[in-house]
């Protein structure tokens, strides 16, 4: 009662107590609002940006339909930049290139490299247009019989009969083959590379061994001669060697197509060709031979300066002794390096050299052995424990082919458990 009387008698103190209570509630609400804003700011993302974690997750769980849609968008963009290979005018483009080919080969003079490349590049664009269709879902259904034509899609995803598609592929391939085989066409490295790209795009590696052989043996037409005269080609010239990247791509395509005769023919016309061996010796062995030739001169000069520096009375004899010691040291080190390089066999898996093969032949023919090893690995069992159990006409033919060239397939002493 006394407290109530005091509050009634002192209204000012009562109003102050009520205001302090309201202020306490307002302060609590503001602090809670600030805490909520700070908590929400942790999960706030910048506009038009995606967190890295979400991007990574979206890539991992990207659905199949989105990948197909991306593939279609890629093909549409490629077709927008290459309108001449669309479905509407593919036949017209092939017809135009065929007419250009006829005009090129009917010339009474030797065509230039630029004219030949202009026609081949158009054929390559047409082949690229067909091969780009392989990424669409329709190509997976059409690529069942394993033929080169079925490996390529119908134009713009529209169903085209297998006969018309096969005819289109064969026409483009035959036009390129006809150009390169023509007597007046000189096969340069650029022309060979373009032709190889065309055939690989069309999944027809079986035509490459003939052109690889013509690259080294085809007579060279002489320009500005009427009638056109031809000069014999030098088969052993290093310039006529097939480049290693080109031969590797062709061999890979033949192995993928499971075409054993083509794969072995490619090895014969590329890695086993005499021009390739000379090119490798000239490119890789020439620096070593030059160093060996300069070693005696460098040894004698070093011995002369060493004798003068030591101030020996008999300078001539000391110089000879020093030079002989330096030459002996360099010769022993070079011989050990040569033997180690030519006898290395860690890279060999199923194909090795026969006993008695010369060290020089081992080194200069290493790419040939590696190619035969790749073919054996592709045609044999994948499990190492089953190596040596293969049988059949193709496998026996491969074994005989490797044995006739100084190599051994599945040497017993090197097989699993036979050490």
C-alpha positions in Angstrom: 0.0 0.0 0.0 2.8 2.4 0.8 4.4 1.5 -2.6 1.1 2.1 -4.5 0.6 5.4 -2.7 4.1 6.5 -3.7 3.5 5.6 -7.4 0.2 7.4 -7.3 1.6 10.4 -5.7 4.7 10.4 -8.1 3.4 9.9 -11.6 6.7 10.9 -13.2 8.6 8.0 -11.6 5.9 5.6 -12.9 6.2 6.8 -16.5 10.0 6.4 -16.3 9.6 2.8 -15.2 7.3 2.0 -18.1 9.6 3.6 -20.6 12.6 1.6 -19.5 10.6 -1.6 -19.9 9.6 -0.7 -23.5 13.2 0.2 -24.3 14.4 -3.2 -23.1 11.9 -5.0 -25.4 12.9 -2.8 -28.4 16.6 -3.5 -27.8 16.0 -7.2 -27.7 14.0 -7.1 -31.0 16.8 -5.1 -32.7 19.5 -7.5 -31.6 17.6 -10.5 -32.8 17.0 -8.8 -36.2 20.8 -8.1 -36.5 21.6 -11.7 -35.7 19.2 -13.0 -38.3 20.6 -10.7 -41.0 24.2 -11.8 -40.2 23.1 -15.5 -40.4 21.3 -14.9 -43.7 24.3 -13.1 -45.2 26.4 -16.3 -44.9 24.2 -18.0 -47.5 23.6 -15.0 -49.7 25.2 -15.3 -53.2 26.1 -12.7 -55.7 23.6 -12.0 -58.5 24.2 -14.0 -61.7 26.8 -16.1 -60.0 26.8 -19.8 -59.0 28.9 -21.1 -56.1 31.8 -23.3 -57.0 30.5 -26.2 -55.0 27.2 -26.1 -56.8 29.0 -25.9 -60.2 31.1 -29.0 -59.3 28.0 -30.9 -58.2 26.1 -30.0 -61.3 28.9 -31.3 -63.5 29.0 -34.5 -61.6 25.3 -35.2 -61.8 24.6 -33.7 -65.2 21.8 -35.7 -66.7 22.0 -37.6 -70.0 19.6 -35.3 -71.8 21.6 -32.2 -71.0 24.8 -33.8 -72.6 22.8 -34.7 -75.7 21.5 -31.2 -75.9 25.0 -29.8 -75.5 26.1 -32.1 -78.3 23.3 -30.9 -80.6 24.2 -27.3 -79.8 27.8 -27.9 -80.7 26.8 -29.5 -84.1 24.4 -26.6 -84.8 27.1 -24.1 -84.1 29.5 -26.0 -86.4 27.0 -26.1 -89.1 26.3 -22.4 -88.8 30.0 -21.7 -89.5 30.1 -24.4 -92.3 26.8 -23.9 -94.2 28.1 -25.7 -97.3 27.8 -29.1 -95.6 24.3 -28.9 -94.3 21.6 -31.4 -95.4 20.1 -29.0 -97.9 23.1 -28.6 -100.1 25.4 -31.6 -99.3 24.6 -33.2 -102.7 25.3 -29.9 -104.5 28.6 -29.5 -102.6 29.7 -33.0 -103.6 28.7 -32.4 -107.2 30.7 -29.1 -107.3 33.8 -30.7 -105.8 33.5 -33.6 -108.3 33.4 -31.1 -111.1 36.4 -29.2 -109.7 38.3 -32.5 -109.5 37.6 -33.3 -113.1 38.8 -29.9 -114.2 41.9 -30.2 -112.1 42.9 -33.6 -113.4 42.2 -32.7 -117.1 44.8 -30.0 -117.1 47.6 -30.4 -119.6 50.2 -29.1 -117.1 51.2 -30.1 -113.6 48.8 -28.6 -111.1 50.2 -26.6 -108.3 50.1 -27.6 -104.6 47.6 -24.8 -103.9 45.1 -26.0 -106.5 45.3 -29.5 -105.2 44.9 -28.5 -101.5 41.9 -26.3 -102.4 40.0 -29.3 -103.6 41.2 -31.6 -100.9 40.3 -29.1 -98.2 36.7 -28.9 -99.5 36.6 -32.7 -99.4 37.9 -32.6 -95.8 35.2 -30.2 -94.8 32.6 -32.5 -96.2 34.1 -35.4 -94.4 34.2 -33.4 -91.2 30.5 -32.5 -91.6 29.7 -36.2 -91.8 31.9 -37.2 -88.9 30.4 -34.5 -86.7 27.1 -36.4 -86.8 28.6 -39.2 -84.8 28.0 -37.4 -81.5 24.2 -37.4 -81.9 22.0 -40.2 -80.4 20.9 -41.4 -83.8 24.5 -42.3 -84.7 24.7 -44.7 -81.8 21.7 -46.7 -83.2 23.1 -46.5 -86.8 26.6 -47.6 -85.9 25.8 -51.3 -85.3 27.0 -53.1 -88.4 30.6 -51.8 -88.1 30.9 -50.5 -91.7 32.4 -47.2 -92.5 29.1 -45.9 -93.9 27.2 -46.9 -90.8 29.7 -45.2 -88.6 28.6 -41.8 -90.1 25.3 -40.3 -89.4 22.6 -39.3 -91.8 22.5 -35.6 -92.7 21.0 -33.3 -90.1 19.7 -36.2 -88.1 17.2 -37.0 -90.8 16.9 -40.7 -91.7 18.7 -41.5 -94.9 18.9 -44.9 -96.4 22.1 -46.8 -95.7 22.8 -47.1 -99.5 22.7 -43.3 -100.1 24.9 -42.7 -97.1 27.4 -45.3 -98.2 27.5 -43.9 -101.7 28.2 -40.4 -100.3 31.0 -41.7 -98.1 32.5 -43.7 -101.0 32.2 -40.8 -103.4 34.1 -38.4 -101.1 36.7 -41.1 -100.4 37.2 -42.0 -104.0 37.5 -38.4 -105.1 40.3 -37.8 -102.7 42.0 -41.1 -103.7 41.6 -40.3 -107.3 43.3 -36.9 -106.9 46.3 -38.3 -105.0 46.8 -41.3 -107.3 46.7 -39.2 -110.5 50.1 -39.2 -112.3 50.3 -35.4 -112.6 49.8 -34.8 -108.8 53.0 -34.6 -106.8 52.3 -35.8 -103.2 53.8 -33.3 -100.8 53.7 -33.7 -97.0 50.8 -31.2 -96.7 48.8 -33.1 -99.3 49.5 -36.4 -97.6 48.4 -35.1 -94.3 45.2 -33.7 -95.7 44.4 -36.9 -97.6 45.0 -39.0 -94.5 42.7 -36.8 -92.5 39.9 -37.3 -95.0 40.2 -41.1 -95.0 40.4 -41.2 -91.2 37.3 -39.1 -90.9 35.5 -41.4 -93.2 36.7 -44.5 -91.3 38.5 -45.9 -94.4 42.1 -46.6 -93.4 42.3 -49.4 -95.9 43.2 -46.9 -98.7 46.2 -45.4 -96.8 48.9 -48.1 -97.4 48.8 -47.6 -101.2 49.2 -43.9 -100.8 52.0 -44.3 -98.3 53.8 -46.5 -100.8 53.2 -44.0 -103.6 54.6 -41.2 -101.4 58.0 -42.7 -101.8 57.8 -44.5 -105.1 55.6 -42.3 -107.3 57.4 -40.7 -110.3 57.8 -36.9 -109.9 56.1 -34.8 -112.7 58.3 -32.0 -114.0 56.5 -28.7 -114.3 56.7 -26.6 -117.5 57.1 -29.6 -119.7 55.0 -30.5 -122.8 54.2 -33.3 -122.8 54.7 -33.8 -119.1 57.9 -35.6 -118.2 58.5 -37.7 -115.1 61.6 -38.2 -113.0 62.0 -41.4 -111.0 61.7 -41.1 -107.3 64.4 -42.1 -104.8 62.9 -44.8 -102.5 65.7 -44.5 -99.9 65.7 -40.7 -99.7 65.0 -39.5 -96.1 62.5 -36.9 -97.4 60.2 -39.7 -98.5 59.7 -41.1 -95.0 56.2 -41.1 -93.6 56.0 -38.8 -90.5 55.7 -40.7 -87.3 52.6 -38.9 -86.0 50.8 -39.6 -89.3 51.8 -43.3 -89.3 50.7 -43.6 -85.7 47.2 -42.2 -86.4 46.7 -44.4 -89.4 47.8 -47.5 -87.5 45.5 -46.6 -84.6 42.6 -46.3 -87.0 43.3 -49.7 -88.5 43.5 -51.3 -85.1 40.3 -49.7 -84.0 38.6 -51.0 -87.2 40.0 -54.5 -86.5 41.6 -54.6 -89.9 44.7 -56.8 -89.5 45.9 -56.7 -93.2 45.6 -52.9 -93.3 47.5 -52.6 -90.0 50.4 -54.8 -91.2 50.5 -53.0 -94.6 50.7 -49.7 -92.8 53.7 -51.0 -90.8 55.3 -52.1 -94.1 54.9 -48.8 -95.9 55.8 -46.5 -93.0 58.1 -47.9 -90.2 59.6 -50.6 -92.2 60.3 -48.5 -95.3 64.0 -47.8 -96.1 63.4 -44.1 -96.2 62.2 -44.1 -92.6 65.3 -45.9 -91.4 67.6 -43.4 -93.2 65.5 -40.5 -91.9 65.8 -41.7 -88.3 69.6 -42.3 -88.7 70.1 -38.9 -90.2 68.0 -37.1 -87.6 68.9 -39.0 -84.4 72.3 -40.5 -85.1 73.9 -37.6 -86.9 74.6 -35.5 -83.7 76.2 -38.6 -82.0 78.4 -39.3 -85.1 79.5 -35.6 -85.3 80.4 -35.7 -81.6 82.5 -38.8 -82.1 84.3 -37.1 -85.0 85.1 -34.0 -82.9 86.2 -36.0 -79.8 89.8 -36.7 -81.0 90.4 -33.0 -81.9 89.0 -31.8 -78.5 91.0 -34.5 -76.7 94.3 -33.4 -78.3 93.7 -29.7 -77.7 92.8 -30.4 -74.1 95.9 -32.6 -73.6 98.2 -29.8 -75.1 96.9 -27.1 -72.8 97.2 -29.5 -69.8 100.8 -30.3 -70.6 101.7 -26.7 -70.9 99.9 -25.8 -67.7 101.8 -28.5 -65.7 105.1 -27.3 -67.2 106.4 -30.8 -68.0 109.9 -31.1 -69.7 108.8 -33.7 -72.3 105.7 -31.9 -73.6 105.2 -34.1 -76.7 105.1 -37.4 -74.9 102.9 -36.1 -72.1 100.5 -34.6 -74.6 100.2 -38.0 -76.3 99.6 -39.8 -73.0 96.9 -37.3 -71.9 95.2 -37.4 -75.3 95.2 -41.2 -75.3 93.7 -41.2 -71.8 90.9 -38.8 -72.7 90.1 -40.7 -75.9 89.9 -44.0 -73.9 87.6 -42.5 -71.3 85.3 -41.0 -74.0 85.3 -44.2 -76.0 84.4 -46.5 -73.0 81.6 -44.2 -71.9 80.2 -43.9 -75.4 80.3 -47.7 -75.9 78.5 -48.3 -72.6 75.8 -45.8 -73.6 75.4 -47.3 -77.0 74.9 -50.8 -75.6 72.5 -49.6 -72.9 70.4 -47.8 -75.5 70.2 -50.6 -78.1 69.6 -53.4 -75.6 66.9 -51.8 -73.5 63.8 -54.0 -73.4 61.6 -52.5 -70.7 59.2 -51.2 -73.3 58.7 -54.6 -74.9 55.6 -56.5 -73.9 54.8 -59.3 -76.4 57.1 -58.8 -79.4 60.9 -59.0 -78.8 63.9 -59.4 -81.1 65.4 -62.7 -82.1 68.8 -63.8 -80.8 71.6 -62.4 -82.8 69.9 -59.3 -84.1 72.4 -56.5 -84.6 72.4 -53.6 -82.1 72.1 -51.1 -84.9 69.0 -52.9 -86.3 67.4 -53.1 -82.9 67.7 -49.3 -82.5 66.8 -48.2 -86.0 63.8 -50.6 -86.2 62.4 -50.0 -82.7 59.3 -48.2 -84.0 58.6 -51.1 -86.3 58.8 -53.5 -83.3 56.6 -51.3 -81.2 54.0 -51.1 -83.9 53.9 -54.9 -84.2 53.7 -55.1 -80.4 50.6 -52.8 -80.5 48.9 -55.0 -83.1 49.6 -58.1 -81.0 48.2 -56.5 -77.9 45.1 -55.5 -79.8 44.4 -58.9 -81.3 45.4 -61.1 -78.4 43.9 -61.6 -74.9 43.9 -58.6 -72.6 44.7 -60.7 -69.5 48.4 -61.2 -69.1 47.8 -64.6 -67.6 46.3 -65.8 -70.8 49.0 -64.7 -73.2 50.1 -67.5 -75.4 46.7 -69.2 -75.5 45.5 -67.4 -78.6 44.7 -69.4 -81.7 43.0 -68.9 -85.1 44.0 -68.1 -88.7 44.6 -64.4 -88.0 46.7 -65.0 -85.0 48.8 -67.6 -86.8 49.3 -65.3 -89.7 50.4 -62.5 -87.3 52.9 -64.8 -85.6 54.3 -65.9 -88.9 54.5 -62.3 -90.2 56.4 -61.2 -87.1 58.8 -64.2 -87.2 59.7 -63.5 -90.8 60.9 -60.0 -89.8 63.4 -61.0 -87.2 61.1 -60.8 -84.2 59.5 -63.2 -81.7 55.9 -63.2 -80.5 55.5 -64.3 -76.9 59.0 -65.5 -76.1 58.5 -68.4 -73.7 61.4 -67.3 -71.4 59.7 -63.9 -70.9 56.2 -65.0 -70.3 54.4 -64.9 -66.9 55.8 -67.6 -64.6 58.4 -68.9 -67.0 61.4 -66.9 -65.8 
